[in-house]
Amino acid sequence: MIAAGGLGVASLVASPQHSFGDDKKPALTTKVAIARLKLGNKRFVEGKSKHFREGRKWRESLVAEQHPFAIILGCADSRVPTELVFDQGFGDLFVIRNAGNVVMEDVQGSIEYAALHLHTKLVVVMGHEGCGAITAALKSREERAKEPPELQQVLNLIEPAIADINPQDENAVSKGVEANVRWSVKMMNRIKTERKQSPDFTAVGAVYELKTGRVRFLDQEPEKKDR
Ligand SMILES: [Zn+2]
């Protein structure tokens, strides 16, 4: 395990060349993976992105295998390009995106694939400020009924996540974004627990700030009663 032994977490996280040698080894621990994401996002926010691991030689090294250190479930929103936000390169992140970063069967299946076959143990559900899917889900059922059926299905998946939020609240969207992230984390964990053959992984939540570029990781809340 990379995190063990004489190397400190700081040096592992700071190394921009987590590269050929390391990638042959098992996935990073959750702690180191989160720290690496935070550091990459800090570079991005400060305008110091390195854009490493994008070159031809590196791409060729990935042809035979991949060992992404984190799985990201994010929104499909064009303003939140995952690798850029975390300043990560090819082979670093296993990214799943859909409108509203909701957990559907195919999403869970993709996460299970990465956790089981690529040995990636960290899942970050990343919502973002000003999410259109959350804004749409906060509308009345009558208004939502005007949307195409498939889109309604997505909004229906968001509905229980934001059930406690008053749409008239001036901060309804930002509250809804955070609640929806926590809900997706909860759904993932529930499926993982219910299905015994599901691989182990740790899911955490985060929210991306459109203006600052900062990713705010959410504190973990104790499990609440079902709504
Ligand atoms: Zn969105």
Residues whose N, C-alpha, C, O or C-beta is under 5 A from the ligand:
A	BS01	ZN	C75 D77 G100 C131 G132 A133
